[in-house]
Amino acid sequence: MYKSLLRPILFSFNPETAHKITFKTLEILRRIPLVCPLIRLGHCYSHPSLERDIFGVHFKNPVGISAGIDCDGLFYNDLGNFGPGFVEIGTLTNAPQSGNEKPRWLRLKGRKAFVNNFGHANQGVRQAISNIQQNPPREDLVVIANIGKNNETPAEKAVEDIDRAYTLIYDFSDIVVVNMLDTDMKYLAEIIDRITTIRRFNDHNNPILIKLPPDLSRDQIDLAVHTVLSFGIDGLVVSGSTYNLDQTGCTMPHGELTGAPVFEHSLETVKYVYEKSQKLIPIIVSGGISTPEQAQQMLDNGAALIEVHTALSFEGPSLIKKILKHLVAVDKQRNPEKYSKKKKKK
């Protein structure tokens, strides 16, 4: 139904308008009795082989929804109705910001891709906390908060900016991701030192992940992995997106390419980070996954968890269930003895 009916309607609008329509619809649907349980009934899929314990956190499955969809922590429960094991909210900044000038979001229909120059528009970390307090996450849904510096914050003040956002959001999410997208990587060690110090003074030890920006050189990745391992950071988020728009025919002068075209680049980056870290640090991969087979490839090549984003617009929310069923089918094929033993016990 999504591809034949809903997608043509949404694709008749520009991406930002389509996004607003989608989430306004979800807001209306949540108020109608029985609709949310029916959505969960049609989209959620569970199996013991899908469960993961990573970063000291239990995930009901390894498929999540990446940051950039629920920018203010308003819709994670609605998105959770479609079956992900986790939802990443944000990017949240210390102060509210309106983002870059429009148009800032371009759909490349034939390539199943977007070019995004959104600029982390959000209402600020304090508003996100208020939203979370008013609508607490369901128990089976892991909520990850993605934080970054404000666009107008000078590079040398990035540490203080991220420090404030981290201190505020710490108690209101299961995991915090520090997004280095708009922050000079030379400040990575100082940022990690500051936030791990803050964490030591808390009663509970929430995981901290670092999201690497796109298009890092191998030397930059090597240094980032070394820094993360040295400070005992819990994990990495690896983005497969790219700022290289040369082959897209894109009319926007700047932006980040996401979606199907970046899959191979994303896969190679995950492989490299996995090997460079000597398989010591769990990786979430975000970027390029459009099919169940691609999701399996990412998990087979070093990803502990995967995120979808752009593909949801092109394939629909049922993609999550398709991925999960495929992962179980592959596990059954690879480990038949595990399933035959269960049958004998019955």
C-alpha positions as CSV (number, residue, x, y, z in Angstrom):
1,M,0.0,0.0,0.0
2,Y,2.8,2.4,0.8
3,K,4.5,2.2,-2.6
4,S,1.3,2.2,-4.6
5,L,-0.7,4.8,-2.7
6,L,1.1,6.7,0.0
7,R,4.5,7.2,-1.6
8,P,3.1,8.9,-4.8
9,I,1.2,11.3,-2.7
10,L,4.2,12.2,-0.4
11,F,6.5,12.4,-3.4
12,S,4.3,15.1,-5.0
13,F,5.6,17.4,-2.2
14,N,9.2,18.5,-1.5
15,P,10.9,16.3,1.1
16,E,10.6,18.7,4.0
17,T,6.8,19.2,3.4
18,A,6.4,15.4,3.0
19,H,8.2,14.9,6.3
20,K,5.9,17.3,8.1
21,I,2.8,15.7,6.6
22,T,4.0,12.2,7.6
23,F,4.6,13.2,11.2
24,K,1.4,15.2,11.5
25,T,-0.4,12.1,10.4
26,L,1.4,10.0,13.0
27,E,0.4,12.6,15.6
28,I,-3.3,12.3,14.6
29,L,-3.2,8.5,14.5
30,R,-1.8,8.2,18.0
31,R,-5.0,9.8,19.3
32,I,-7.3,7.2,17.6
33,P,-8.1,4.2,19.8
34,L,-6.6,0.9,18.6
35,V,-4.6,2.4,15.7
36,C,-1.2,2.1,17.4
37,P,-1.7,-1.5,18.5
38,L,-2.9,-2.4,15.0
39,I,0.3,-0.7,13.5
40,R,2.4,-2.7,15.9
41,L,0.5,-5.9,15.0
42,G,1.2,-5.4,11.4
43,H,4.8,-4.3,11.6
44,C,6.5,-5.7,14.7
45,Y,8.4,-8.9,14.5
46,S,10.3,-10.7,17.3
47,H,12.5,-13.7,17.6
48,P,15.1,-14.7,20.2
49,S,17.9,-14.7,17.6
50,L,17.3,-11.0,16.9
51,E,18.0,-9.9,20.5
52,R,21.3,-8.2,21.3
53,D,23.1,-7.1,24.4
54,I,25.5,-4.3,23.3
55,F,27.1,-1.4,25.3
56,G,25.5,-3.0,28.3
57,V,22.0,-2.3,26.9
58,H,19.4,-4.9,25.7
59,F,18.1,-4.4,22.2
60,K,15.1,-6.5,21.1
61,N,16.5,-6.4,17.6
62,P,19.5,-4.9,15.8
63,V,17.6,-2.5,13.4
64,G,17.2,1.1,14.4
65,I,16.0,4.4,12.9
66,S,18.8,7.0,12.6
67,A,19.0,10.6,13.8
68,G,17.5,13.2,11.5
69,I,14.0,11.8,11.5
70,D,12.8,12.6,15.0
71,C,14.8,15.8,15.5
72,D,13.2,16.9,18.8
73,G,12.2,13.6,20.6
74,L,8.5,13.9,19.7
75,F,7.9,10.7,17.7
76,Y,10.1,7.9,18.9
77,N,7.2,5.9,20.3
78,D,5.3,6.4,17.1
79,L,8.3,5.2,15.1
80,G,8.7,2.4,17.6
81,N,5.3,1.1,16.5
82,F,7.0,0.1,13.2
83,G,9.2,-2.4,14.9
84,P,12.8,-1.0,15.3
85,G,14.9,-2.0,18.3
86,F,16.0,1.6,18.9
87,V,15.4,5.1,17.7
88,E,18.0,7.8,17.6
89,I,16.7,11.3,18.2
90,G,18.3,14.6,17.2
91,T,20.8,16.0,16.4
92,L,20.1,18.0,19.5
93,T,22.0,21.2,20.2
94,N,22.5,23.2,23.4
95,A,20.5,26.1,22.0
96,P,17.6,26.0,19.5
97,Q,18.5,26.6,15.9
98,S,16.5,27.0,12.7
99,G,19.1,25.3,10.4
100,N,20.2,26.3,7.0
101,E,18.2,28.3,4.5
102,K,15.6,26.5,2.3
103,P,15.6,24.6,0.0
104,R,17.8,22.3,2.0
105,W,16.5,18.9,1.2
106,L,16.5,17.4,-2.3
107,R,15.0,14.1,-3.4
108,L,16.9,12.1,-6.1
109,K,14.0,9.8,-7.0
110,G,15.7,7.7,-9.6
111,R,18.7,7.0,-7.4
112,K,16.7,6.4,-4.2
113,A,18.7,9.1,-2.4
114,F,18.5,12.5,-0.7
115,V,20.8,15.4,-0.6
116,N,20.4,17.0,2.8
117,N,21.7,20.4,3.9
118,F,19.3,20.7,6.8
119,G,21.8,22.1,9.3
120,H,20.5,20.2,12.4
121,A,17.4,22.3,12.8
122,N,15.9,21.5,16.3
123,Q,14.3,23.2,19.2
124,G,17.2,22.6,21.5
125,V,18.1,19.9,24.1
126,R,15.9,21.4,26.8
127,Q,12.8,21.2,24.7
128,A,13.6,17.6,23.8
129,I,13.9,16.8,27.5
130,S,10.5,18.3,28.1
131,N,9.1,16.2,25.2
132,I,10.6,13.0,26.7
133,Q,9.2,13.8,30.2
134,Q,5.7,14.3,28.8
135,N,5.9,11.1,26.6
136,P,8.2,8.6,28.2
137,P,9.6,5.9,25.9
138,R,8.1,2.4,26.0
139,E,10.1,-0.1,28.0
140,D,11.0,-2.2,25.0
141,L,12.4,0.7,23.0
142,V,15.9,2.0,23.4
143,V,16.2,5.8,22.8
144,I,19.5,7.2,21.8
145,A,20.1,10.9,21.9
146,N,22.4,12.4,19.2
147,I,24.0,15.7,20.3
148,G,26.2,18.2,18.5
149,K,27.4,21.8,18.7
150,N,25.3,24.7,17.5
151,N,26.2,26.0,14.0
152,E,27.1,29.4,15.3
153,T,29.3,28.2,18.0
154,P,33.0,28.8,17.2
155,A,35.2,25.7,16.7
156,E,37.2,26.5,19.9
157,K,34.0,26.6,21.9
158,A,32.6,23.3,20.7
159,V,33.8,21.4,23.8
160,E,31.7,23.7,26.1
161,D,28.7,23.5,23.8
162,I,28.7,19.7,23.7
163,D,29.5,19.5,27.4
164,R,26.3,21.5,28.2
165,A,24.1,19.4,25.9
166,Y,25.5,16.2,27.3
167,T,25.0,17.1,30.9
168,L,21.4,18.0,30.3
169,I,20.4,15.0,28.2
170,Y,22.3,12.3,30.2
171,D,19.4,11.2,32.4
172,F,16.8,11.3,29.7
173,S,18.2,8.8,27.2
174,D,19.6,5.2,27.2
175,I,22.7,6.1,25.2
176,V,24.3,9.4,24.1
177,V,25.9,9.8,20.7
178,V,28.3,12.8,20.2
179,N,28.0,13.8,16.6
180,M,31.3,15.2,15.2
181,L,29.7,16.2,11.9
182,D,30.2,20.0,12.4
183,T,33.0,19.8,14.9
184,D,36.7,19.8,14.1
185,M,38.1,16.4,14.8
186,K,41.2,17.9,16.5
187,Y,38.9,18.5,19.5
188,L,37.8,14.9,19.8
189,A,40.1,13.9,22.6
190,E,39.2,17.0,24.6
191,I,35.5,16.4,24.1
192,I,35.8,12.8,25.2
193,D,37.8,13.7,28.2
194,R,35.2,16.2,29.3
195,I,32.1,14.0,28.9
196,T,33.7,10.9,30.4
197,T,34.7,13.0,33.4
198,I,31.0,14.1,33.7
199,R,29.8,10.5,33.5
200,R,32.0,9.4,36.4
201,F,30.1,11.7,38.7
202,N,26.7,10.2,37.8
203,D,25.0,7.4,39.6
204,H,24.6,5.2,36.5
205,N,27.0,4.6,33.6
206,N,25.2,5.4,30.4
207,P,27.0,4.4,27.2
208,I,28.7,7.1,25.1
209,L,29.2,6.7,21.4
210,I,31.1,8.9,18.9
211,K,29.6,9.5,15.5
212,L,32.3,10.0,12.9
213,P,31.7,12.6,10.2
214,P,31.6,11.5,6.5
215,D,34.5,11.5,4.1
216,L,37.3,11.1,6.7
217,S,40.7,10.1,5.4
218,R,42.1,6.8,6.5
219,D,44.6,8.7,8.7
220,Q,41.8,10.6,10.3
221,I,39.9,7.4,11.0
222,D,43.0,5.7,12.4
223,L,43.5,8.6,14.9
224,A,39.8,8.7,15.8
225,V,39.7,4.9,16.5
226,H,42.9,5.2,18.6
227,T,41.4,8.1,20.6
228,V,38.1,6.3,21.2
229,L,39.9,3.1,22.4
230,S,42.3,5.1,24.6
231,F,39.4,6.8,26.5
232,G,37.3,3.7,26.8
233,I,34.4,5.0,24.7
234,D,31.6,2.4,24.4
235,G,31.1,2.5,20.6
236,L,31.2,4.2,17.3
237,V,28.5,5.3,14.8
238,V,29.8,5.2,11.3
239,S,28.1,7.2,8.6
240,G,28.3,6.1,5.0
241,S,27.1,9.4,3.6
242,T,29.3,11.7,1.6
243,Y,29.6,15.3,0.6
244,N,30.8,14.4,-2.9
245,L,27.9,15.4,-5.1
246,D,29.8,15.4,-8.4
247,Q,28.0,12.4,-9.9
248,T,24.5,13.3,-8.7
249,G,23.5,16.2,-11.0
250,C,22.4,17.9,-7.8
251,T,21.2,21.5,-8.1
252,M,22.2,22.2,-4.4
253,P,25.7,23.6,-4.1
254,H,26.3,21.9,-0.7
255,G,24.8,18.9,1.1
256,E,25.2,15.3,2.3
257,L,24.3,12.5,0.0
258,T,22.4,9.6,1.7
259,G,20.6,6.6,0.5
260,A,21.2,3.7,-2.0
261,P,24.2,5.2,-3.8
262,V,26.4,5.3,-0.7
263,F,26.0,1.6,0.3
264,E,29.3,0.4,-1.0
265,H,31.2,3.3,0.5
266,S,29.4,2.7,3.8
267,L,30.2,-1.0,3.7
268,E,33.9,-0.4,3.0
269,T,34.1,2.2,5.8
270,V,32.5,-0.2,8.3
271,K,35.0,-3.0,7.3
272,Y,37.9,-0.6,7.7
273,V,36.8,0.7,11.1
274,Y,36.1,-2.8,12.4
275,E,39.5,-4.1,11.4
276,K,41.3,-0.9,12.6
277,S,39.7,-1.2,16.0
278,Q,40.8,-4.9,16.2
279,K,37.1,-5.8,16.6
280,L,37.2,-4.3,20.1
281,I,34.5,-1.7,19.8
282,P,30.8,-2.1,18.7
283,I,29.8,-0.2,15.6
284,I,26.4,1.2,14.6
285,V,26.3,1.8,10.8
286,S,24.1,4.5,9.4
287,G,23.9,4.9,5.7
288,G,23.0,3.2,2.4
289,I,21.0,0.3,3.6
290,S,18.0,-0.2,1.3
291,T,17.4,-4.0,1.3
292,P,17.4,-6.9,3.8
293,E,20.4,-8.4,2.0
294,Q,22.4,-5.2,2.5
295,A,21.5,-5.2,6.2
296,Q,22.9,-8.7,6.5
297,Q,26.1,-7.7,4.7
298,M,26.6,-4.9,7.2
299,L,26.2,-7.2,10.2
300,D,28.4,-9.8,8.6
301,N,31.2,-7.2,8.1
302,G,31.5,-5.6,11.5
303,A,28.4,-3.7,12.3
304,A,26.8,-4.6,15.7
305,L,23.7,-2.6,14.9
306,I,22.3,-1.0,11.8
307,E,20.2,2.1,11.1
308,V,17.8,2.9,8.3
309,H,16.6,6.4,7.3
310,T,16.4,7.4,3.6
311,A,15.2,3.9,2.6
312,L,12.1,4.3,4.7
313,S,10.9,7.1,2.4
314,F,11.4,4.9,-0.7
315,E,10.6,1.4,0.6
316,G,8.1,2.3,3.4
317,P,8.2,1.3,7.1
318,S,7.6,-2.3,6.3
319,L,11.3,-2.5,5.4
320,I,12.2,-3.0,9.0
321,K,10.1,-6.1,9.3
322,K,11.4,-7.4,6.0
323,I,15.0,-7.0,7.3
324,L,14.2,-8.7,10.6
325,K,12.6,-11.7,8.9
326,H,15.5,-12.0,6.5
327,L,18.0,-12.0,9.4
328,V,16.1,-14.8,11.1
329,A,15.9,-16.8,7.9
330,V,19.6,-16.5,7.4
331,D,20.3,-17.5,11.0
332,K,18.2,-20.6,10.5
333,Q,20.0,-21.4,7.3
334,R,23.5,-21.0,9.0
335,N,22.6,-22.6,12.3
336,P,20.1,-25.4,11.6
337,E,21.2,-27.4,14.6
338,K,20.1,-24.6,16.9
339,Y,16.5,-24.7,15.5
340,S,16.4,-28.5,15.2
341,K,17.2,-28.9,18.9
342,K,14.3,-26.6,19.8
343,K,12.0,-28.7,17.7
344,K,13.1,-31.9,19.5
345,K,12.5,-30.4,22.9
346,K,8.9,-29.6,21.9
